[in-house]
Amino acid sequence: MKQPDVLAAVLEAVAEFNEQLDEDHKLDLTPETRLLGKSSKLDSFGLVNLIIVVEEKLYDKFDKSLTLADERAMSQEHSPFRSVQSLSDYAYTLLSEN
């Protein structure tokens, strides 16, 4: 498993998540897409739902179960949920540890 593989899986999860949204709320399929903050199209409920889809996709792809929204994620100086790339980087770190 390499970082680009994890990023691809996260982007697949975003694409799957987008199927549930109307056109105005769909997320861009780029690593730079904001998931948290003023420029994000997601509210807190949407972010939680996206995280669940990402966890499921990562399990399907890498056969490893992980929890992205844990105490470790919440205690970081820079949230791993800022963007698709930061979420992917955080997921890669967790997957590499397991």
N, C-alpha and C positions, 0 to 999 in steps of 0.2 A: 504494500500500500504506500502510495506517494501522495504528497500534498495536492498535485493536480487532480488525482483521482477523487480526493475528498471534495475539492472545489466543484468538480463535475457533478458529484452526487448531491451536493447542496444546491447547485443550480437546477438539477432535475427536480429536487423537492420544491423549489420555488416555482418552477413551471407547473408542477402538479397542484400546488397551492393556488396558483393563479386561476386554475380552472373553476374554482369556487367563487371567484370575484367578478364583479362587473368591470367593464373596460376602464372606467375612471380610476379604479383602485388596483389594477394589476401592477405588479412589480416588474421593473426592468430586469432582464436576465443578464446582468453584468456583475462582476465582483465588487464594483463601486456602489452598487445599489444600497441606499440607506435603509436600515431596518428600524432605527431608533432615532428619535429627535424630531426637530421641526420639519426637516425635509423628507421625512418618511411618510409613506402613504398608509402605514399601519397604525392602528390604535393598540393599546396594551392587549386587548383580547385577540386581535389579529396576530400580534407577535407571538403570543402563547400558542396559538394554533399552528403557526408556521414552525415553531420550534418542535412541536409534536410531529409534524410531517417530516421535518429534517431528521429527527431521531429515528423514525420508522425507516426512512430511506437509507440512512447509514447502517442500520441493522440489516436491511435487505442486501446491501452491497458488500458489507464487510463482516457480517455475522458476529457483530459485537454490539452488545447493548450498552448504552450510556445515557446519562442524564445531563443535558446541556445546561439547564437552568438550576444549578445547585449553588450551595453556599460559596464555593470557590469562584464561580462566575460572578456572583453578586458582590464579592469582596474585592474584585480587581479594580485598580485605579481607572482603567479604560475598559468599558463594557465590551464583552465579546459579541454583543448583539448590535453594535454600531452599524455594521455593513455585512453584506454577503461574504466578503473576504475575511473580515475579522471573525465571523461565525465559523467559517471554514477552517481558519487557522486554529481556533480554539478546539473545534471538533478533532482536527488532526492531532493536536497535542494529547487530548484525552484518549483517542484511539491508539496512539503510539505507546501510551502508558499501560494500557490493558494487555 
